């Protein structure tokens, strides 16, 4: 869900102290005491020459993605490689995210009205039916950043800035404002899509978090895995991987290191590990990130799956997700110098070989 550069830019508005930390050596193999070659984007297969923010269909046969921020959403059939435009047949104000619900319909994050860059602080949730016959149907809920979607049922979790920013306020200031978090189910009742069983979750953030982005459910939907963001003058920007046991409202830290940026992204089908944008934030807005594998246990083991940054280039990779069968890593090509934070410039996949 790539909020790395977003958070970095937001916090740059609040303070300019540099972060510190020691980057991990991505090519070290401690078990063998050897150096091994870490895969890069050159080892992956390009499945779309454009787009980003990819999401797997429940059966893993298709991927939905946004062609360009605030433009149309697309879907690619991984067997035929046929790409179809999901949203060109009806009016809309631009798509930020598109995800599959377990029932096959799409959950869409989009504005009611596009008003430039600050639109990102005023997004809403919509349903797009899999038949594409009705256009975007409003769910009546505002959302800021990513949405967690269960793989088992139409259960979602999201964050809201409350009170909402005023129209003229910089959208990045949302990270420094009060927020609330909700969980609910998406249902179609009497032919109309609705949010049902809505309840507030995580009524108080952990002391180490100033903002959290929900990412995935696991363990029978009893736990919400999320990214925790914080900032201080001594440690700088820090993003860590945490979980909340929802019935107990108990938070668990899976990985946290001073001076590091570790944003959880896709979760493995069994829920025992996740992909993480991992690395060091030593310049505001320009994180040096790789894609890592993190075991989801306290102080879990972390290892680099794919090298992200190329020396002397602003190109990188982001938004890693895992296929429902656990065999494929999918990610987007990004560019930290892009004028649109989090924009994707092509989608790639890489076989995980039994991880």
C-alpha positions in Angstrom: 0.0 0.0 0.0 3.1 2.1 -0.2 2.8 5.0 2.2 6.6 5.1 2.8 7.4 8.2 0.8 4.0 9.7 1.8 4.8 9.5 5.5 8.4 10.7 4.9 7.2 13.7 3.1 4.5 14.4 5.8 7.0 14.3 8.6 9.4 16.5 6.7 6.8 19.2 7.2 7.1 18.7 10.9 10.8 18.3 11.5 14.0 18.0 9.6 16.2 15.9 11.9 17.9 13.1 10.0 17.2 9.5 10.9 20.0 7.2 12.0 20.4 3.5 11.7 22.6 0.8 10.3 21.4 -0.8 7.0 21.3 -4.5 6.9 23.6 -6.3 4.4 21.0 -7.9 2.0 23.5 -10.3 0.6 24.8 -11.9 3.8 24.0 -15.6 4.3 24.7 -16.2 8.0 23.9 -19.9 7.8 26.8 -20.5 5.3 29.0 -17.5 6.0 28.9 -16.6 2.4 27.8 -13.8 0.1 24.9 -14.7 -2.1 23.4 -12.7 -5.0 20.2 -10.9 -4.0 17.5 -10.8 -6.8 16.6 -7.5 -8.4 13.9 -6.3 -10.7 15.9 -7.7 -13.6 15.2 -11.2 -12.3 11.4 -10.6 -12.3 8.9 -10.9 -15.1 7.1 -7.8 -16.2 3.4 -8.5 -16.5 2.2 -5.0 -17.2 4.3 -2.1 -18.6 2.2 0.4 -16.6 0.3 0.7 -13.4 0.7 0.0 -9.7 -1.0 -0.8 -6.4 -1.7 -4.4 -7.5 -4.1 -6.8 -5.7 -4.7 -10.5 -6.3 -8.1 -12.0 -7.0 -9.3 -14.5 -4.4 -8.3 -17.4 -6.7 -5.0 -15.9 -7.7 -5.8 -16.0 -11.5 -6.1 -12.2 -11.9 -4.6 -9.0 -10.7 -6.4 -5.7 -10.3 -4.4 -2.5 -10.4 -4.6 1.3 -10.9 -3.2 2.4 -14.2 -2.3 5.8 -12.9 -3.3 7.6 -9.7 -6.8 9.2 -10.1 -7.3 7.6 -13.5 -8.8 4.2 -14.4 -8.4 0.8 -12.8 -7.5 -2.3 -14.7 -7.4 -6.1 -14.4 -5.0 -8.6 -16.0 -5.7 -12.3 -16.6 -2.4 -14.0 -15.6 -3.0 -16.9 -18.0 -4.0 -15.0 -21.1 -2.3 -11.7 -20.2 -5.4 -10.0 -21.5 -5.9 -6.6 -19.8 -9.3 -5.0 -19.4 -10.2 -1.5 -18.2 -12.6 -1.9 -15.3 -13.8 1.7 -14.9 -13.9 3.4 -18.3 -17.5 2.6 -18.9 -18.9 5.0 -16.3 -18.0 8.5 -14.9 -15.8 8.8 -11.9 -13.3 11.2 -10.3 -10.3 8.9 -10.4 -9.2 5.7 -8.7 -6.7 5.6 -5.9 -6.9 1.9 -4.9 -8.8 -1.1 -6.1 -9.0 -4.4 -4.1 -11.0 -7.7 -4.4 -13.5 -8.6 -1.8 -13.8 -12.4 -1.2 -17.2 -12.5 -2.9 -15.5 -11.3 -6.2 -16.7 -7.7 -6.1 -14.3 -4.9 -5.9 -13.6 -2.5 -3.0 -12.6 0.9 -4.5 -10.9 3.9 -2.8 -11.7 7.1 -4.8 -12.8 10.7 -4.3 -16.3 12.0 -4.8 -14.7 15.0 -6.4 -11.1 15.5 -7.5 -9.5 18.7 -6.2 -5.8 18.3 -6.9 -3.2 16.8 -4.6 -5.2 17.4 -1.4 -7.8 15.1 -2.7 -5.9 12.3 -0.9 -7.2 13.5 2.5 -10.8 13.3 1.2 -11.2 9.8 -0.2 -14.2 7.5 0.2 -15.0 3.8 -0.1 -17.1 2.4 -3.0 -18.3 -0.9 -4.2 -17.7 -1.9 -7.9 -19.7 -5.1 -8.8 -17.8 -7.8 -10.6 -20.2 -7.5 -13.6 -19.2 -3.8 -13.9 -22.8 -2.9 -14.7 -23.6 -0.3 -12.1 -20.5 1.9 -11.8 -19.2 3.0 -8.4 -21.7 2.6 -5.6 -20.9 4.6 -2.5 -20.5 2.9 0.9 -20.7 6.1 2.8 -17.4 5.9 4.5 -14.3 8.2 4.4 -10.9 6.6 4.4 -7.3 7.7 4.7 -4.6 5.5 3.1 -4.8 1.7 2.8 -7.6 -0.7 3.7 -7.2 -4.2 5.1 -9.4 -6.8 3.5 -10.0 -10.3 4.9 -9.5 -13.3 2.6 -12.3 -15.2 4.3 -15.3 -12.8 4.2 -16.2 -9.2 3.3 -14.5 -7.9 6.4 -12.5 -4.6 6.1 -10.6 -2.3 8.4 -9.6 1.3 7.7 -8.4 4.6 9.3 -10.2 7.9 9.2 -8.9 11.4 10.0 -11.4 12.9 12.5 -12.1 15.7 12.3 -11.6 15.8 8.5 -9.0 18.2 7.2 -10.3 21.5 5.7 -10.2 21.7 1.9 -7.2 24.1 1.9 -5.0 22.1 4.3 -2.1 20.0 3.0 -3.2 16.4 2.8 0.1 15.2 4.3 -0.8 16.8 7.6 -3.3 14.0 8.0 -0.5 11.9 9.5 -0.2 14.4 12.4 -4.0 14.7 13.1 -6.3 12.6 15.4 -7.5 9.4 13.7 -10.0 6.6 14.4 -10.0 3.1 13.2 -13.0 1.0 12.2 -13.8 -2.6 11.1 -17.0 -3.6 9.3 -18.5 -5.9 6.7 -19.5 -5.0 3.2 -22.9 -6.4 2.3 -25.5 -6.1 -0.4 -28.9 -5.8 1.2 -32.1 -5.2 -0.8 -29.9 -4.8 -3.9 -27.9 -1.9 -2.2 -24.3 -2.2 -1.0 -23.9 -1.2 2.6 -21.4 -1.1 5.5 -22.8 -3.3 8.3 -21.6 -4.2 11.8 -19.3 -1.2 11.9 -17.3 -0.9 15.1 -14.4 1.2 16.3 -11.2 -0.8 16.9 -7.9 0.2 18.5 -9.6 3.1 20.3 -6.2 4.2 21.6 -3.0 3.9 19.6 0.1 2.2 21.1 2.4 4.9 22.6 5.0 4.2 19.9 2.6 5.0 17.1 1.4 8.4 15.9 -0.4 6.8 12.9 -1.2 3.3 11.8 -2.2 1.9 8.4 -4.2 -1.4 8.5 -2.8 -4.0 6.2 -4.1 -7.5 6.6 -6.1 -9.8 8.8 -4.8 -13.1 10.0 -5.5 -16.0 12.4 -9.1 -16.4 11.4 -9.6 -12.6 11.3 -8.8 -12.4 15.0 -5.7 -10.2 14.4 -5.1 -7.0 12.3 -1.5 -6.6 11.1 -0.6 -3.0 10.5 2.2 -0.5 10.0 3.1 1.8 12.9 4.6 5.2 12.1 6.4 7.5 14.6 9.0 10.3 14.5 11.3 11.8 17.0 14.3 14.2 16.9 16.6 11.5 18.1 15.6 8.5 16.0 14.0 10.3 13.1 11.3 8.6 11.0 10.5 5.1 12.1 8.0 2.6 10.7 7.5 -0.8 12.3 5.4 -3.9 11.9 2.8 -4.6 14.6 -0.4 -6.5 15.1 -3.5 -6.1 17.2 -5.4 -9.0 18.8 -8.8 -7.5 18.2 -10.9 -9.2 20.9 -8.3 -8.2 23.6 -7.2 -4.9 22.0 -3.7 -6.1 22.6 -0.8 -4.9 20.4 2.2 -7.0 19.4 5.5 -5.7 18.0 6.8 -7.9 15.3 9.7 -5.8 14.1 11.0 -2.4 15.2 14.4 -0.9 14.9 15.5 2.7 15.6 16.3 4.5 12.3 14.7 1.8 10.1 11.7 2.0 7.9 9.8 -1.3 7.8 6.3 -1.1 6.3 4.3 -4.3 6.1 2.6 -4.9 2.8 1.4 -8.4 1.6 0.8 -11.3 3.9 1.4 -15.0 3.1 -1.7 -17.2 2.8 -1.1 -18.9 6.1 -0.5 -15.6 7.8 2.9 -16.7 9.3 5.0 -14.2 7.3 4.7 -11.0 5.3 6.5 -8.9 2.8 7.9 -5.6 4.1 9.3 -2.5 2.5 12.4 -2.5 4.6 15.5 -0.3 4.9 16.7 3.0 6.1 15.2 6.5 5.9 18.1 8.8 5.8 16.6 11.6 3.6 13.1 13.0 3.8 11.1 11.6 0.9 13.8 9.3 -0.3 13.8 6.0 1.6 16.4 3.4 0.6 14.2 0.3 0.6 14.3 -3.3 -0.3 11.6 -5.9 -0.2 12.0 -8.2 2.9 10.4 -11.3 4.3 9.4 -11.0 7.9 8.3 -13.9 10.2 5.2 -12.7 12.0 6.3 -13.5 15.5 7.7 -11.2 18.2 11.2 -10.2 17.1 10.6 -12.2 14.0 13.5 -13.0 11.6 13.8 -10.7 8.6 15.6 -11.3 5.3 15.8 -9.6 2.0 13.8 -11.1 -0.8 14.6 -8.5 -3.5 17.0 -5.6 -3.8 15.1 -2.4 -4.4 17.3 0.6 -5.0 19.9 1.0 -7.8 22.9 3.1 -7.0 22.8 6.4 -8.7 19.1 6.1 -9.7 15.8 7.2 -8.2 14.1 4.1 -9.5 13.0 1.6 -6.9 10.4 -1.1 -6.2 7.4 -1.1 -3.8 4.0 -2.5 -2.9 4.9 -6.2 -2.6 2.1 -8.7 -2.4 2.0 -12.5 -2.2 -0.2 -14.7 -4.4 -3.0 -16.7 -2.6 -1.0 -19.9 -3.2 2.1 -18.4 -1.8 4.2 -19.0 -4.9 4.6 -15.5 -6.3 5.8 -12.1 -5.2 4.2 -9.3 -7.2 5.4 -5.6 -6.9 5.5 -2.4 -8.8 8.3 -0.3 -10.2 8.4 3.0 -8.6 10.4 6.2 -8.7 11.2 8.2 -5.6 11.6 11.3 -7.8 8.0 11.1 -9.1 5.8 14.1 -8.6 3.0 11.7 -7.5 3.9 9.8 -4.3 3.3 6.1 -4.6 2.8 6.1 -8.3 3.5 2.7 -10.1 5.2 2.4 -13.5 4.8 -1.2 -14.2 3.9 -4.5 -12.4 6.3 -7.4 -12.0 6.2 -10.9 -10.5 8.9 -13.2 -9.1 8.6 -16.9 -8.2 9.3 -17.5 -4.5 10.6 -21.1 -4.8 9.1 -22.6 -1.7 9.4 -19.7 0.8 
